[in-house]
Amino acid sequence: MSGVVYNDLIDRLILYFTSDRFKDEVVTAKKQFFDEAGVIDEENQVFEMRMTQFLEWYLFSRKLKEYNLTPAVYALQVSEFETTSEERPAFESLAATRHGLFEFLKIRGDDIHIKDLWLGKKIVIRDSPINIGFSREEIFDARLIPEGEGFRFARAFCFHPGEASKYIFGEVKRLHKLESPDEEEAFMLRLLKMRYKYEQYRHLKLEYVYTNEKKLRF
């Protein structure tokens, strides 16, 4: 299935789960996300990507309070959200979307070779329509949609400065021992905040932004 079709299905999930029925959920989710990941002014050039990050977090990571399921999972169980038999496997793939931190390894043709830092596993994104913006020095935040034995990228990305890699690798190693997906997700949200604060406060050294020191961190 093409990435374009997945984008269309994601848009349907967004339309349904931001409707009046879920108005209170959206308000609560926005406050939680922007409190933890930081607020960006609407005039900022990355504001659109930040909203994409929020919507993917809302659909694929955050559980609806009433149902204790993510919207993407809940959509598979409620008859009001209509899908065809042909579409259902794709919606099931979206429900299994994985959020992670990745190290870029190489591009070979249209295939992107990456390493999942949480799993310590190399992954190949075959025939990827997204093949620019990657750097060996930068760790990036993204979501992978499983498709058969492979994966596709979702729409949201966040690339962290190469100089922050040492800090990120150290935290991944520390958190990996805890075996807590919630802690991992919380850390990735903090990293989003650090990334955009680093952009905002260019006069500060990177280690003053990418840090766990309470006196320095944002």
MODA-V59591 format. One record per residue. N is the residue number from 1. OMEGA is omega in whole degrees, 0 to 359 (none if undefined). Layout:
# MODA-V59591
n:N omega:OMEGA
n:N omega:OMEGA
This chain:
# MODA-V59591
n:1 omega:183
n:2 omega:177
n:3 omega:179
n:4 omega:180
n:5 omega:176
n:6 omega:178
n:7 omega:178
n:8 omega:180
n:9 omega:176
n:10 omega:178
n:11 omega:177
n:12 omega:176
n:13 omega:179
n:14 omega:181
n:15 omega:183
n:16 omega:187
n:17 omega:169
n:18 omega:178
n:19 omega:182
n:20 omega:181
n:21 omega:184
n:22 omega:184
n:23 omega:181
n:24 omega:178
n:25 omega:182
n:26 omega:179
n:27 omega:180
n:28 omega:181
n:29 omega:179
n:30 omega:179
n:31 omega:180
n:32 omega:183
n:33 omega:185
n:34 omega:172
n:35 omega:186
n:36 omega:184
n:37 omega:178
n:38 omega:182
n:39 omega:177
n:40 omega:179
n:41 omega:182
n:42 omega:180
n:43 omega:181
n:44 omega:184
n:45 omega:180
n:46 omega:182
n:47 omega:181
n:48 omega:177
n:49 omega:179
n:50 omega:178
n:51 omega:176
n:52 omega:177
n:53 omega:179
n:54 omega:184
n:55 omega:178
n:56 omega:176
n:57 omega:180
n:58 omega:182
n:59 omega:193
n:60 omega:183
n:61 omega:187
n:62 omega:180
n:63 omega:175
n:64 omega:186
n:65 omega:184
n:66 omega:188
n:67 omega:181
n:68 omega:176
n:69 omega:173
n:70 omega:177
n:71 omega:181
n:72 omega:177
n:73 omega:181
n:74 omega:180
n:75 omega:180
n:76 omega:187
n:77 omega:184
n:78 omega:184
n:79 omega:181
n:80 omega:176
n:81 omega:189
n:82 omega:174
n:83 omega:175
n:84 omega:179
n:85 omega:179
n:86 omega:182
n:87 omega:189
n:88 omega:178
n:89 omega:179
n:90 omega:176
n:91 omega:176
n:92 omega:176
n:93 omega:178
n:94 omega:179
n:95 omega:181
n:96 omega:180
n:97 omega:182
n:98 omega:175
n:99 omega:182
n:100 omega:172
n:101 omega:188
n:102 omega:174
n:103 omega:178
n:104 omega:181
n:105 omega:181
n:106 omega:171
n:107 omega:176
n:108 omega:187
n:109 omega:176
n:110 omega:182
n:111 omega:178
n:112 omega:179
n:113 omega:183
n:114 omega:175
n:115 omega:177
n:116 omega:185
n:117 omega:180
n:118 omega:182
n:119 omega:185
n:120 omega:189
n:121 omega:176
n:122 omega:184
n:123 omega:176
n:124 omega:174
n:125 omega:187
n:126 omega:179
n:127 omega:183
n:128 omega:175
n:129 omega:178
n:130 omega:183
n:131 omega:176
n:132 omega:177
n:133 omega:181
n:134 omega:179
n:135 omega:180
n:136 omega:184
n:137 omega:189
n:138 omega:169
n:139 omega:181
n:140 omega:179
n:141 omega:179
n:142 omega:174
n:143 omega:179
n:144 omega:176
n:145 omega:179
n:146 omega:180
n:147 omega:185
n:148 omega:177
n:149 omega:182
n:150 omega:182
n:151 omega:169
n:152 omega:175
n:153 omega:165
n:154 omega:190
n:155 omega:188
n:156 omega:176
n:157 omega:168
n:158 omega:181
n:159 omega:181
n:160 omega:181
n:161 omega:180
n:162 omega:181
n:163 omega:180
n:164 omega:186
n:165 omega:181
n:166 omega:179
n:167 omega:183
n:168 omega:179
n:169 omega:180
n:170 omega:180
n:171 omega:177
n:172 omega:179
n:173 omega:180
n:174 omega:184
n:175 omega:180
n:176 omega:180
n:177 omega:181
n:178 omega:181
n:179 omega:182
n:180 omega:177
n:181 omega:180
n:182 omega:178
n:183 omega:179
n:184 omega:180
n:185 omega:179
n:186 omega:179
n:187 omega:180
n:188 omega:175
n:189 omega:178
n:190 omega:178
n:191 omega:176
n:192 omega:180
n:193 omega:180
n:194 omega:182
n:195 omega:184
n:196 omega:173
n:197 omega:177
n:198 omega:178
n:199 omega:184
n:200 omega:184
n:201 omega:183
n:202 omega:181
n:203 omega:180
n:204 omega:174
n:205 omega:183
n:206 omega:183
n:207 omega:175
n:208 omega:180
n:209 omega:177
n:210 omega:185
n:211 omega:173
n:212 omega:180
n:213 omega:186
n:214 omega:182
n:215 omega:186
n:216 omega:189
n:217 omega:180
n:218 omega:none
